[in-house]
Amino acid sequence: MNLSSDDLNKVMYRQSQKNLIPYYLGTLSSDEVEISIYENRPYKELECCFITNYDTSNESGSHWVGFMLPNNDGKDNNGRDMVPKYFDSFGFAPDNDDKILNDITHFKDFLTDVAPNRAYWYNKFDYQSLDATTCGAWSAVWISRGGGNISPAQNIDNSQERDKWVVKKYDLLKRI
């Protein structure tokens, strides 16, 4: 399930328009994140989310990850305190632990800049099997489930079975 920017945007914009997820900024390349968030983010008073690729805009794409950001006051759309959140389907911390792709994305610096004096959250669970191309589906499903651990998938012991689970969940998102 190798998803393109267009595939992800079609599903996620519809989710956002129906208020099922926070304001969706779209899919971004790693070199577009800071510009899009700092200069082009239209509603800074709203919590937002986006999916970005490790690769830059002049590369073909390698791995999708998800972000959820609080509004400028550090709140979610319900007024509760919120820290920025980062999701990598392999369970890697931003930048530091990328042992597979060997890319440098500066995502950790970005999260630190977005939330000075606050921590950020990232998942530590390896959901995706190494030979699968389900990272876009994992990022979309993570955002649709509120940006926390995906507990049902953690109860599945085999990573290939987890990948089958996320494909089914993504297919459900496409129908909403």
GUGUVEX-276490 format. One line per field, with one value per atom (N, C-alpha, C, O): x, z, y; atom name. Coordinates in nm, 2 decimals, padded with zeros to 4 digits. Layout:
// residues N
x [X / ...]
z [Z / ...]
y [Y / ...]
atom [CA / ...]
// end
This chain:
// residues 176
x [00.09 / 00.00 / 00.09 / 00.10 / 00.15 / 00.24 / 00.15 / 00.11 / 00.13 / 00.03 / 00.11 / 00.22 / 00.05 / 00.10 / 00.05 / -00.04 / 00.10 / 00.05 / -00.10 / -00.18 / -00.13 / -00.27 / -00.36 / -00.47 / -00.32 / -00.40 / -00.43 / -00.54 / -00.32 / -00.34 / -00.42 / -00.51 / -00.40 / -00.47 / -00.62 / -00.70 / -00.65 / -00.79 / -00.87 / -00.98 / -00.81 / -00.87 / -00.87 / -00.97 / -00.75 / -00.74 / -00.81 / -00.86 / -00.81 / -00.89 / -01.04 / -01.10 / -01.09 / -01.23 / -01.25 / -01.36 / -01.16 / -01.17 / -01.18 / -01.25 / -01.09 / -01.08 / -01.21 / -01.26 / -01.25 / -01.38 / -01.50 / -01.59 / -01.50 / -01.61 / -01.58 / -01.66 / -01.47 / -01.43 / -01.40 / -01.42 / -01.36 / -01.32 / -01.18 / -01.14 / -01.10 / -00.96 / -00.94 / -01.02 / -00.83 / -00.80 / -00.77 / -00.76 / -00.76 / -00.73 / -00.61 / -00.50 / -00.63 / -00.53 / -00.45 / -00.51 / -00.32 / -00.24 / -00.19 / -00.14 / -00.21 / -00.17 / -00.05 / 00.00 / 00.00 / 00.12 / 00.23 / 00.22 / 00.34 / 00.46 / 00.59 / 00.60 / 00.68 / 00.81 / 00.89 / 00.85 / 01.00 / 01.07 / 01.12 / 01.13 / 01.15 / 01.21 / 01.10 / 01.13 / 00.97 / 00.86 / 00.79 / 00.71 / 00.83 / 00.76 / 00.77 / 00.66 / 00.89 / 00.90 / 00.83 / 00.76 / 00.85 / 00.79 / 00.63 / 00.57 / 00.58 / 00.43 / 00.38 / 00.27 / 00.45 / 00.39 / 00.41 / 00.32 / 00.52 / 00.55 / 00.50 / 00.45 / 00.50 / 00.46 / 00.32 / 00.25 / 00.28 / 00.16 / 00.04 / -00.07 / 00.06 / -00.04 / -00.15 / -00.13 / -00.27 / -00.37 / -00.44 / -00.49 / -00.45 / -00.53 / -00.45 / -00.46 / -00.36 / -00.27 / -00.34 / -00.28 / -00.47 / -00.54 / -00.60 / -00.67 / -00.58 / -00.64 / -00.53 / -00.42 / -00.57 / -00.48 / -00.48 / -00.58 / -00.36 / -00.35 / -00.28 / -00.22 / -00.28 / -00.21 / -00.16 / -00.21 / -00.06 / -00.01 / 00.07 / 00.11 / 00.09 / 00.17 / 00.29 / 00.27 / 00.41 / 00.53 / 00.61 / 00.61 / 00.69 / 00.78 / 00.92 / 00.96 / 01.00 / 01.14 / 01.22 / 01.31 / 01.18 / 01.25 / 01.22 / 01.11 / 01.30 / 01.28 / 01.19 / 01.16 / 01.15 / 01.06 / 01.12 / 01.04 / 01.25 / 01.31 / 01.35 / 01.42 / 01.30 / 01.32 / 01.19 / 01.08 / 01.20 / 01.08 / 00.99 / 00.87 / 01.04 / 00.96 / 01.01 / 01.04 / 01.02 / 01.08 / 01.00 / 00.98 / 00.95 / 00.88 / 00.79 / 00.84 / 00.66 / 00.57 / 00.57 / 00.57 / 00.56 / 00.54 / 00.43 / 00.40 / 00.37 / 00.26 / 00.29 / 00.38 / 00.23 / 00.25 / 00.11 / 00.02 / 00.10 / -00.02 / 00.04 / 00.12 / -00.01 / 00.04 / -00.07 / -00.18 / -00.04 / -00.14 / -00.15 / -00.07 / -00.25 / -00.25 / -00.14 / -00.06 / -00.13 / -00.02 / -00.02 / 00.09 / -00.13 / -00.14 / -00.11 / -00.12 / -00.07 / -00.04 / -00.16 / -00.16 / -00.27 / -00.40 / -00.45 / -00.41 / -00.54 / -00.60 / -00.73 / -00.75 / -00.81 / -00.93 / -01.04 / -01.14 / -01.02 / -01.12 / -01.07 / -01.13 / -00.95 / -00.90 / -00.81 / -00.77 / -00.78 / -00.70 / -00.55 / -00.52 / -00.47 / -00.32 / -00.28 / -00.33 / -00.19 / -00.15 / 00.00 / 00.04 / 00.07 / 00.21 / 00.21 / 00.12 / 00.31 / 00.32 / 00.35 / 00.41 / 00.30 / 00.31 / 00.37 / 00.34 / 00.45 / 00.52 / 00.50 / 00.51 / 00.46 / 00.44 / 00.52 / 00.52 / 00.60 / 00.68 / 00.64 / 00.65 / 00.59 / 00.54 / 00.64 / 00.61 / 00.77 / 00.88 / 00.91 / 01.00 / 00.85 / 00.87 / 01.00 / 01.05 / 01.05 / 01.18 / 01.15 / 01.04 / 01.23 / 01.23 / 01.26 / 01.32 / 01.21 / 01.24 / 01.39 / 01.46 / 01.44 / 01.58 / 01.68 / 01.75 / 01.68 / 01.79 / 01.81 / 01.92 / 01.70 / 01.70 / 01.68 / 01.65 / 01.69 / 01.66 / 01.77 / 01.87 / 01.76 / 01.86 / 01.83 / 01.91 / 01.71 / 01.67 / 01.71 / 01.77 / 01.66 / 01.67 / 01.80 / 01.84 / 01.85 / 01.97 / 01.95 / 02.04 / 01.83 / 01.79 / 01.81 / 01.79 / 01.84 / 01.84 / 01.73 / 01.73 / 01.63 / 01.51 / 01.49 / 01.42 / 01.56 / 01.55 / 01.41 / 01.37 / 01.34 / 01.21 / 01.22 / 01.13 / 01.32 / 01.34 / 01.36 / 01.30 / 01.44 / 01.46 / 01.33 / 01.30 / 01.25 / 01.12 / 01.03 / 00.97 / 01.02 / 00.93 / 00.98 / 00.89 / 01.11 / 01.16 / 01.13 / 01.10 / 01.14 / 01.10 / 00.95 / 00.92 / 00.87 / 00.72 / 00.68 / 00.59 / 00.75 / 00.71 / 00.83 / 00.87 / 00.88 / 00.99 / 00.93 / 00.81 / 01.01 / 00.97 / 00.87 / 00.82 / 00.84 / 00.74 / 00.80 / 00.88 / 00.77 / 00.81 / 00.73 / 00.62 / 00.77 / 00.68 / 00.67 / 00.75 / 00.57 / 00.54 / 00.57 / 00.56 / 00.63 / 00.64 / 00.62 / 00.65 / 00.57 / 00.55 / 00.68 / 00.77 / 00.68 / 00.80 / 00.78 / 00.86 / 00.65 / 00.61 / 00.64 / 00.60 / 00.70 / 00.72 / 00.60 / 00.58 / 00.52 / 00.39 / 00.42 / 00.36 / 00.50 / 00.52 / 00.63 / 00.73 / 00.60 / 00.71 / 00.80 / 00.76 / 00.93 / 01.03 / 01.01 / 01.05 / 00.94 / 00.93 / 00.79 / 00.76 / 00.72 / 00.59 / 00.60 / 00.69 / 00.50 / 00.50 / 00.37 / 00.29 / 00.34 / 00.22 / 00.24 / 00.14 / 00.35 / 00.37 / 00.27 / 00.24 / 00.23 / 00.13 / -00.01 / -00.07 / -00.04 / -00.17 / -00.16 / -00.25 / -00.04 / -00.02 / -00.03 / -00.10 / 00.03 / 00.02 / -00.12 / -00.17 / -00.20 / -00.34 / -00.42 / -00.50 / -00.41 / -00.49 / -00.45 / -00.54 / -00.32 / -00.28 / -00.35 / -00.40 / -00.35 / -00.41 / -00.56 / -00.62 / -00.63 / -00.77 / -00.81 / -00.93 / -00.72 / -00.75 / -00.70 / -00.70 / -00.67 / -00.64 / -00.50 / -00.47 / -00.41 / -00.27 / -00.21 / -00.11 / -00.25 / -00.19 / -00.14 / -00.13 / -00.11 / -00.08 / -00.20 / -00.31 / -00.17 / -00.28 / -00.29 / -00.24 / -00.36 / -00.37 / -00.42 / -00.36 / -00.52 / -00.57 / -00.45 / -00.44 / -00.38 / -00.27 / -00.16 / -00.09 / -00.13 / -00.03 / -00.06 / 00.03 / -00.18 / -00.22 / -00.20 / -00.22 / -00.16 / -00.13 / 00.02 / 00.10 / 00.06 / 00.20 / 00.28 / 00.40 / 00.23 / 00.30 / 00.29 / 00.18 / 00.41 / 00.40 / 00.33 / 00.27 / 00.34 / 00.27 / 00.12 / 00.04 / 00.07 / -00.07 / -00.11 / -00.22 / -00.02 / -00.05 / -00.07 / -00.16 / 00.02 / 00.01 / -00.13 / -00.19 / -00.17 / -00.30 / -00.41 / -00.51 / -00.40 / -00.50 / -00.50 / -00.61 / -00.39 / -00.39 / -00.44 / -00.51 / -00.42 / -00.48 / -00.63 / -00.70 / -00.69 / -00.83 / -00.88 / -00.99 / -00.81 / -00.85 / -00.84 / -00.93 / -00.74 / -00.72 / -00.84 / -00.89 / -00.87 / -00.98 / -01.11 / -01.19 / -01.13 / -01.25 / -01.25 / -01.35 / -01.13 / -01.12 / -01.16 / -01.22 / -01.12 / -01.15 / -01.30 / -01.34 / -01.37 / -01.52 / -01.59 / -01.71 / -01.53 / -01.60 / -01.61 / -01.67]
z [00.00 / 00.00 / 00.00 / 00.10 / -00.11 / -00.13 / -00.16 / -00.27 / -00.06 / -00.08 / -00.12 / -00.08 / -00.22 / -00.26 / -00.18 / -00.10 / -00.20 / -00.14 / -00.17 / -00.08 / -00.30 / -00.34 / -00.27 / -00.23 / -00.25 / -00.19 / -00.04 / 00.00 / 00.03 / 00.17 / 00.18 / 00.27 / 00.10 / 00.11 / 00.08 / 00.15 / -00.01 / -00.04 / 00.08 / 00.12 / 00.15 / 00.27 / 00.39 / 00.46 / 00.41 / 00.53 / 00.52 / 00.62 / 00.41 / 00.39 / 00.42 / 00.48 / 00.37 / 00.39 / 00.54 / 00.60 / 00.61 / 00.76 / 00.83 / 00.92 / 00.79 / 00.85 / 00.82 / 00.91 / 00.70 / 00.67 / 00.75 / 00.77 / 00.78 / 00.87 / 01.01 / 01.10 / 01.05 / 01.19 / 01.27 / 01.39 / 01.20 / 01.26 / 01.31 / 01.39 / 01.25 / 01.29 / 01.30 / 01.24 / 01.36 / 01.36 / 01.22 / 01.12 / 01.21 / 01.08 / 01.02 / 01.07 / 00.89 / 00.82 / 00.73 / 00.64 / 00.74 / 00.66 / 00.53 / 00.44 / 00.52 / 00.40 / 00.41 / 00.53 / 00.30 / 00.31 / 00.26 / 00.17 / 00.33 / 00.31 / 00.30 / 00.35 / 00.22 / 00.22 / 00.34 / 00.40 / 00.38 / 00.50 / 00.50 / 00.60 / 00.38 / 00.37 / 00.36 / 00.36 / 00.36 / 00.36 / 00.49 / 00.51 / 00.59 / 00.72 / 00.78 / 00.82 / 00.81 / 00.88 / 00.80 / 00.87 / 00.67 / 00.60 / 00.61 / 00.63 / 00.59 / 00.59 / 00.73 / 00.74 / 00.84 / 00.97 / 01.01 / 01.06 / 00.99 / 01.04 / 00.95 / 01.00 / 00.82 / 00.73 / 00.67 / 00.65 / 00.64 / 00.57 / 00.65 / 00.60 / 00.78 / 00.86 / 00.88 / 00.95 / 00.82 / 00.82 / 00.96 / 00.99 / 01.04 / 01.16 / 01.28 / 01.33 / 01.33 / 01.44 / 01.57 / 01.66 / 01.58 / 01.70 / 01.71 / 01.81 / 01.60 / 01.60 / 01.61 / 01.56 / 01.67 / 01.67 / 01.52 / 01.45 / 01.48 / 01.34 / 01.33 / 01.43 / 01.21 / 01.19 / 01.04 / 00.96 / 01.02 / 00.88 / 00.87 / 00.98 / 00.75 / 00.73 / 00.64 / 00.54 / 00.68 / 00.60 / 00.56 / 00.63 / 00.46 / 00.41 / 00.46 / 00.46 / 00.48 / 00.52 / 00.40 / 00.43 / 00.28 / 00.17 / 00.15 / 00.19 / 00.08 / 00.04 / -00.08 / -00.14 / -00.12 / -00.23 / -00.36 / -00.46 / -00.37 / -00.50 / -00.50 / -00.59 / -00.41 / -00.41 / -00.42 / -00.41 / -00.45 / -00.48 / -00.36 / -00.38 / -00.24 / -00.12 / -00.07 / -00.14 / 00.06 / 00.12 / 00.24 / 00.25 / 00.33 / 00.45 / 00.51 / 00.53 / 00.53 / 00.58 / 00.74 / 00.79 / 00.80 / 00.94 / 00.97 / 00.88 / 01.09 / 01.12 / 01.23 / 01.32 / 01.23 / 01.33 / 01.37 / 01.29 / 01.50 / 01.55 / 01.64 / 01.73 / 01.62 / 01.69 / 01.76 / 01.71 / 01.88 / 01.95 / 01.89 / 01.80 / 01.93 / 01.88 / 01.95 / 02.02 / 01.92 / 01.97 / 02.12 / 02.18 / 02.18 / 02.33 / 02.39 / 02.52 / 02.31 / 02.37 / 02.41 / 02.49 / 02.34 / 02.37 / 02.25 / 02.13 / 02.27 / 02.16 / 02.13 / 02.19 / 02.04 / 02.00 / 02.11 / 02.10 / 02.21 / 02.33 / 02.44 / 02.55 / 02.42 / 02.53 / 02.63 / 02.73 / 02.61 / 02.70 / 02.66 / 02.55 / 02.76 / 02.74 / 02.64 / 02.65 / 02.55 / 02.45 / 02.42 / 02.41 / 02.41 / 02.36 / 02.21 / 02.17 / 02.14 / 02.00 / 02.00 / 02.09 / 01.89 / 01.88 / 01.75 / 01.65 / 01.75 / 01.63 / 01.63 / 01.73 / 01.51 / 01.49 / 01.38 / 01.27 / 01.41 / 01.31 / 01.33 / 01.44 / 01.22 / 01.23 / 01.27 / 01.31 / 01.26 / 01.30 / 01.45 / 01.51 / 01.51 / 01.65 / 01.68 / 01.79 / 01.58 / 01.60 / 01.65 / 01.62 / 01.74 / 01.78 / 01.66 / 01.57 / 01.66 / 01.55 / 01.54 / 01.64 / 01.42 / 01.38 / 01.44 / 01.36 / 01.57 / 01.63 / 01.60 / 01.59 / 01.59 / 01.58 / 01.44 / 01.43 / 01.34 / 01.20 / 01.15 / 01.09 / 01.18 / 01.14 / 01.01 / 00.95 / 00.95 / 00.83 / 00.71 / 00.61 / 00.71 / 00.60 / 00.60 / 00.49 / 00.71 / 00.73 / 00.68 / 00.62 / 00.69 / 00.65 / 00.77 / 00.88 / 00.74 / 00.85 / 00.81 / 00.70 / 00.90 / 00.87 / 00.95 / 00.91 / 01.06 / 01.15 / 01.22 / 01.27 / 01.22 / 01.29 / 01.44 / 01.50 / 01.50 / 01.64 / 01.67 / 01.76 / 01.59 / 01.61 / 01.59 / 01.66 / 01.49 / 01.46 / 01.58 / 01.63 / 01.64 / 01.76 / 01.87 / 01.95 / 01.89 / 02.00 / 01.98 / 02.08 / 01.86 / 01.83 / 01.85 / 01.89 / 01.81 / 01.82 / 01.97 / 02.00 / 02.05 / 02.19 / 02.28 / 02.36 / 02.28 / 02.37 / 02.52 / 02.54 / 02.60 / 02.74 / 02.77 / 02.88 / 02.66 / 02.68 / 02.61 / 02.52 / 02.66 / 02.60 / 02.48 / 02.45 / 02.40 / 02.29 / 02.30 / 02.37 / 02.24 / 02.25 / 02.12 / 02.01 / 02.13 / 02.01 / 02.05 / 02.17 / 01.96 / 01.99 / 01.99 / 01.92 / 02.06 / 02.07 / 02.03 / 02.03 / 01.98 / 01.94 / 01.79 / 01.71 / 01.75 / 01.61 / 01.55 / 01.57 / 01.49 / 01.43 / 01.30 / 01.27 / 01.21 / 01.07 / 01.05 / 01.11 / 00.97 / 00.93 / 00.83 / 00.76 / 00.84 / 00.76 / 00.61 / 00.53 / 00.56 / 00.42 / 00.37 / 00.25 / 00.45 / 00.41 / 00.37 / 00.41 / 00.29 / 00.25 / 00.31 / 00.24 / 00.43 / 00.50 / 00.58 / 00.66 / 00.58 / 00.67 / 00.65 / 00.75 / 00.53 / 00.50 / 00.57 / 00.63 / 00.55 / 00.62 / 00.77 / 00.84 / 00.83 / 00.97 / 01.02 / 01.12 / 00.95 / 00.99 / 00.98 / 01.07 / 00.88 / 00.86 / 00.97 / 01.04 / 01.00 / 01.10 / 01.24 / 01.33 / 01.27 / 01.39 / 01.41 / 01.52 / 01.31 / 01.33 / 01.35 / 01.43 / 01.27 / 01.29 / 01.42 / 01.47 / 01.49 / 01.63 / 01.74 / 01.85 / 01.70 / 01.81 / 01.84 / 01.93 / 01.78 / 01.80 / 01.92 / 01.98 / 01.97 / 02.08 / 02.03 / 01.91 / 02.13 / 02.09 / 02.03 / 02.07 / 01.93 / 01.86 / 01.93 / 01.88 / 02.04 / 02.13 / 02.06 / 02.08 / 01.98 / 01.92 / 01.84 / 01.84 / 01.77 / 01.69 / 01.77 / 01.74 / 01.89 / 01.98 / 02.03 / 02.08 / 02.03 / 02.08 / 01.98 / 02.01 / 01.86 / 01.75 / 01.75 / 01.73 / 01.77 / 01.79 / 01.67 / 01.68 / 01.55 / 01.43 / 01.35 / 01.33 / 01.31 / 01.24 / 01.10 / 01.06 / 01.03 / 00.91 / 00.93 / 00.85 / 01.04 / 01.07 / 01.11 / 01.08 / 01.18 / 01.21 / 01.08 / 01.07 / 00.99 / 00.86 / 00.79 / 00.73 / 00.79 / 00.74 / 00.81 / 00.75 / 00.94 / 01.03 / 00.98 / 00.97 / 00.96 / 00.93 / 00.79 / 00.76 / 00.70 / 00.56 / 00.57 / 00.50 / 00.65 / 00.67 / 00.73 / 00.69 / 00.83 / 00.89 / 00.80 / 00.80 / 00.72 / 00.62 / 00.51 / 00.47 / 00.47 / 00.37 / 00.43 / 00.36 / 00.56 / 00.63 / 00.62 / 00.60 / 00.65 / 00.64 / 00.50 / 00.49 / 00.40 / 00.26 / 00.24 / 00.15 / 00.31 / 00.29 / 00.37 / 00.34 / 00.46 / 00.54 / 00.47 / 00.52]
y [-00.12 / 00.00 / 00.12 / 00.19 / 00.15 / 00.27 / 00.39 / 00.41 / 00.48 / 00.59 / 00.71 / 00.74 / 00.79 / 00.91 / 01.03 / 01.01 / 01.15 / 01.27 / 01.28 / 01.32 / 01.27 / 01.28 / 01.18 / 01.22 / 01.06 / 00.95 / 01.00 / 01.00 / 01.04 / 01.08 / 01.20 / 01.21 / 01.30 / 01.43 / 01.41 / 01.47 / 01.33 / 01.30 / 01.25 / 01.30 / 01.16 / 01.10 / 01.20 / 01.22 / 01.26 / 01.34 / 01.47 / 01.52 / 01.54 / 01.66 / 01.64 / 01.72 / 01.53 / 01.49 / 01.47 / 01.52 / 01.40 / 01.38 / 01.52 / 01.54 / 01.61 / 01.74 / 01.82 / 01.89 / 01.82 / 01.90 / 01.85 / 01.93 / 01.72 / 01.67 / 01.68 / 01.63 / 01.75 / 01.78 / 01.65 / 01.64 / 01.54 / 01.42 / 01.42 / 01.34 / 01.51 / 01.53 / 01.68 / 01.76 / 01.72 / 01.86 / 01.92 / 01.84 / 02.05 / 02.11 / 02.05 / 02.04 / 02.00 / 01.93 / 02.02 / 02.08 / 02.03 / 02.11 / 02.05 / 02.11 / 01.92 / 01.85 / 01.76 / 01.74 / 01.70 / 01.63 / 01.72 / 01.80 / 01.71 / 01.80 / 01.71 / 01.60 / 01.77 / 01.71 / 01.76 / 01.87 / 01.69 / 01.73 / 01.88 / 01.94 / 01.93 / 02.06 / 02.17 / 02.29 / 02.12 / 02.22 / 02.24 / 02.33 / 02.16 / 02.16 / 02.30 / 02.36 / 02.35 / 02.48 / 02.59 / 02.67 / 02.60 / 02.71 / 02.70 / 02.80 / 02.58 / 02.56 / 02.59 / 02.66 / 02.56 / 02.58 / 02.72 / 02.78 / 02.78 / 02.91 / 03.02 / 03.13 / 03.00 / 03.11 / 03.09 / 03.19 / 02.97 / 02.95 / 02.89 / 02.87 / 02.86 / 02.81 / 02.91 / 03.01 / 02.89 / 02.99 / 03.01 / 03.12 / 02.91 / 02.92 / 02.88 / 02.77 / 02.97 / 02.94 / 02.92 / 02.87 / 02.96 / 02.94 / 02.80 / 02.77 / 02.72 / 02.59 / 02.48 / 02.50 / 02.37 / 02.25 / 02.21 / 02.22 / 02.15 / 02.11 / 01.98 / 01.93 / 01.92 / 01.79 / 01.79 / 01.87 / 01.71 / 01.69 / 01.57 / 01.51 / 01.52 / 01.40 / 01.45 / 01.52 / 01.41 / 01.45 / 01.34 / 01.23 / 01.36 / 01.25 / 01.29 / 01.41 / 01.19 / 01.21 / 01.28 / 01.36 / 01.25 / 01.31 / 01.45 / 01.50 / 01.52 / 01.66 / 01.67 / 01.57 / 01.79 / 01.81 / 01.77 / 01.75 / 01.76 / 01.72 / 01.57 / 01.53 / 01.50 / 01.35 / 01.28 / 01.34 / 01.15 / 01.07 / 01.03 / 00.99 / 01.04 / 01.00 / 00.87 / 00.77 / 00.86 / 00.74 / 00.68 / 00.56 / 00.77 / 00.73 / 00.84 / 00.95 / 00.81 / 00.90 / 00.90 / 00.79 / 01.01 / 01.02 / 01.13 / 01.21 / 01.12 / 01.21 / 01.31 / 01.28 / 01.43 / 01.53 / 01.58 / 01.59 / 01.61 / 01.68 / 01.79 / 01.77 / 01.91 / 02.03 / 02.11 / 02.12 / 02.15 / 02.24 / 02.37 / 02.41 / 02.45 / 02.59 / 02.67 / 02.61 / 02.80 / 02.88 / 02.89 / 02.93 / 02.86 / 02.87 / 02.73 / 02.72 / 02.63 / 02.50 / 02.42 / 02.34 / 02.45 / 02.38 / 02.30 / 02.33 / 02.20 / 02.14 / 02.22 / 02.32 / 02.17 / 02.24 / 02.25 / 02.32 / 02.17 / 02.17 / 02.25 / 02.25 / 02.32 / 02.40 / 02.33 / 02.39 / 02.20 / 02.12 / 02.14 / 02.16 / 02.13 / 02.14 / 02.03 / 01.91 / 02.06 / 01.96 / 01.98 / 02.09 / 01.87 / 01.88 / 01.84 / 01.77 / 01.89 / 01.84 / 01.69 / 01.64 / 01.63 / 01.48 / 01.44 / 01.50 / 01.34 / 01.29 / 01.14 / 01.07 / 01.09 / 00.94 / 00.89 / 00.94 / 00.79 / 00.71 / 00.57 / 00.51 / 00.50 / 00.37 / 00.26 / 00.15 / 00.30 / 00.21 / 00.24 / 00.17 / 00.34 / 00.36 / 00.44 / 00.44 / 00.51 / 00.59 / 00.73 / 00.79 / 00.78 / 00.92 / 01.01 / 00.96 / 01.13 / 01.22 / 01.23 / 01.26 / 01.22 / 01.23 / 01.13 / 01.06 / 01.12 / 01.05 / 00.90 / 00.85 / 00.83 / 00.68 / 00.63 / 00.51 / 00.70 / 00.66 / 00.56 / 00.61 / 00.44 / 00.34 / 00.28 / 00.20 / 00.30 / 00.24 / 00.33 / 00.28 / 00.45 / 00.54 / 00.63 / 00.68 / 00.64 / 00.73 / 00.87 / 00.93 / 00.92 / 01.06 / 01.15 / 01.11 / 01.27 / 01.38 / 01.47 / 01.53 / 01.48 / 01.56 / 01.69 / 01.78 / 01.70 / 01.81 / 01.81 / 01.92 / 01.70 / 01.70 / 01.73 / 01.79 / 01.68 / 01.70 / 01.85 / 01.91 / 01.92 / 02.06 / 02.13 / 02.23 / 02.09 / 02.15 / 02.14 / 02.24 / 02.02 / 02.00 / 02.08 / 02.13 / 02.09 / 02.17 / 02.32 / 02.39 / 02.37 / 02.50 / 02.53 / 02.64 / 02.44 / 02.46 / 02.46 / 02.53 / 02.39 / 02.38 / 02.41 / 02.33 / 02.54 / 02.57 / 02.56 / 02.59 / 02.51 / 02.49 / 02.38 / 02.36 / 02.30 / 02.19 / 02.07 / 02.08 / 01.95 / 01.83 / 01.80 / 01.87 / 01.71 / 01.66 / 01.51 / 01.45 / 01.45 / 01.31 / 01.24 / 01.30 / 01.12 / 01.04 / 00.89 / 00.85 / 00.82 / 00.67 / 00.60 / 00.63 / 00.49 / 00.41 / 00.27 / 00.18 / 00.24 / 00.11 / 00.09 / 00.18 / -00.02 / -00.05 / -00.12 / -00.24 / -00.05 / -00.10 / -00.17 / -00.28 / -00.12 / -00.16 / -00.26 / -00.26 / -00.36 / -00.46 / -00.39 / -00.30 / -00.43 / -00.36 / -00.37 / -00.28 / -00.48 / -00.49 / -00.43 / -00.45 / -00.37 / -00.32 / -00.17 / -00.10 / -00.12 / 00.02 / 00.08 / 00.15 / 00.06 / 00.10 / 00.23 / 00.26 / 00.29 / 00.41 / 00.52 / 00.58 / 00.54 / 00.65 / 00.61 / 00.69 / 00.48 / 00.44 / 00.45 / 00.49 / 00.41 / 00.42 / 00.56 / 00.59 / 00.65 / 00.79 / 00.85 / 00.92 / 00.81 / 00.86 / 00.80 / 00.87 / 00.67 / 00.61 / 00.66 / 00.68 / 00.69 / 00.75 / 00.88 / 00.91 / 00.97 / 01.10 / 01.08 / 01.15 / 00.99 / 00.97 / 00.91 / 00.93 / 00.85 / 00.79 / 00.89 / 00.85 / 01.01 / 01.11 / 01.14 / 01.22 / 01.07 / 01.09 / 01.03 / 01.09 / 00.92 / 00.85 / 00.71 / 00.68 / 00.62 / 00.49 / 00.42 / 00.44 / 00.34 / 00.26 / 00.13 / 00.03 / 00.13 / 00.01 / -00.11 / -00.22 / -00.11 / -00.24 / -00.30 / -00.43 / -00.22 / -00.28 / -00.33 / -00.43 / -00.28 / -00.32 / -00.46 / -00.53 / -00.50 / -00.63 / -00.74 / -00.86 / -00.70 / -00.80 / -00.83 / -00.74 / -00.95 / -00.99 / -00.98 / -00.94 / -01.01 / -01.02 / -00.89 / -00.84 / -00.83 / -00.70 / -00.71 / -00.61 / -00.82 / -00.84 / -00.84 / -00.78 / -00.90 / -00.89 / -00.75 / -00.71 / -00.68 / -00.54 / -00.45 / -00.37 / -00.48 / -00.41 / -00.44 / -00.35 / -00.57 / -00.60 / -00.52 / -00.48 / -00.51 / -00.44 / -00.29 / -00.24 / -00.23 / -00.09 / -00.06 / 00.04 / -00.15 / -00.14 / -00.14 / -00.06 / -00.23 / -00.24 / -00.11 / -00.05 / -00.05 / 00.07 / 00.19 / 00.27 / 00.19 / 00.30 / 00.29 / 00.39 / 00.17 / 00.15 / 00.20 / 00.25 / 00.18 / 00.24 / 00.39 / 00.46 / 00.45 / 00.60 / 00.65 / 00.76 / 00.58 / 00.62 / 00.63 / 00.70 / 00.55 / 00.54 / 00.65 / 00.67 / 00.71 / 00.82 / 00.95 / 01.04]
atom [N / CA / C / O / N / CA / C / O / N / CA / C / O / N / CA / C / O / N / CA / C / O / N / CA / C / O / N / CA / C / O / N / CA / C / O / N / CA / C / O / N / CA / C / O / N / CA / C / O / N / CA / C / O / N / CA / C / O / N / CA / C / O / N / CA / C / O / N / CA / C / O / N / CA / C / O / N / CA / C / O / N / CA / C / O / N / CA / C / O / N / CA / C / O / N / CA / C / O / N / CA / C / O / N / CA / C / O / N / CA / C / O / N / CA / C / O / N / CA / C / O / N / CA / C / O / N / CA / C / O / N / CA / C / O / N / CA / C / O / N / CA / C / O / N / CA / C / O / N / CA / C / O / N / CA / C / O / N / CA / C / O / N / CA / C / O / N / CA / C / O / N / CA / C / O / N / CA / C / O / N / CA / C / O / N / CA / C / O / N / CA / C / O / N / CA / C / O / N / CA / C / O / N / CA / C / O / N / CA / C / O / N / CA / C / O / N / CA / C / O / N / CA / C / O / N / CA / C / O / N / CA / C / O / N / CA / C / O / N / CA / C / O / N / CA / C / O / N / CA / C / O / N / CA / C / O / N / CA / C / O / N / CA / C / O / N / CA / C / O / N / CA / C / O / N / CA / C / O / N / CA / C / O / N / CA / C / O / N / CA / C / O / N / CA / C / O / N / CA / C / O / N / CA / C / O / N / CA / C / O / N / CA / C / O / N / CA / C / O / N / CA / C / O / N / CA / C / O / N / CA / C / O / N / CA / C / O / N / CA / C / O / N / CA / C / O / N / CA / C / O / N / CA / C / O / N / CA / C / O / N / CA / C / O / N / CA / C / O / N / CA / C / O / N / CA / C / O / N / CA / C / O / N / CA / C / O / N / CA / C / O / N / CA / C / O / N / CA / C / O / N / CA / C / O / N / CA / C / O / N / CA / C / O / N / CA / C / O / N / CA / C / O / N / CA / C / O / N / CA / C / O / N / CA / C / O / N / CA / C / O / N / CA / C / O / N / CA / C / O / N / CA / C / O / N / CA / C / O / N / CA / C / O / N / CA / C / O / N / CA / C / O / N / CA / C / O / N / CA / C / O / N / CA / C / O / N / CA / C / O / N / CA / C / O / N / CA / C / O / N / CA / C / O / N / CA / C / O / N / CA / C / O / N / CA / C / O / N / CA / C / O / N / CA / C / O / N / CA / C / O / N / CA / C / O / N / CA / C / O / N / CA / C / O / N / CA / C / O / N / CA / C / O / N / CA / C / O / N / CA / C / O / N / CA / C / O / N / CA / C / O / N / CA / C / O / N / CA / C / O / N / CA / C / O / N / CA / C / O / N / CA / C / O / N / CA / C / O / N / CA / C / O / N / CA / C / O / N / CA / C / O / N / CA / C / O / N / CA / C / O / N / CA / C / O / N / CA / C / O / N / CA / C / O / N / CA / C / O / N / CA / C / O / N / CA / C / O / N / CA / C / O / N / CA / C / O / N / CA / C / O / N / CA / C / O / N / CA / C / O / N / CA / C / O / N / CA / C / O / N / CA / C / O / N / CA / C / O / N / CA / C / O / N / CA / C / O / N / CA / C / O / N / CA / C / O / N / CA / C / O / N / CA / C / O / N / CA / C / O / N / CA / C / O / N / CA / C / O / N / CA / C / O / N / CA / C / O / N / CA / C / O / N / CA / C / O / N / CA / C / O / N / CA / C / O / N / CA / C / O / N / CA / C / O / N / CA / C / O / N / CA / C / O / N / CA / C / O / N / CA / C / O / N / CA / C / O / N / CA / C / O]
// end
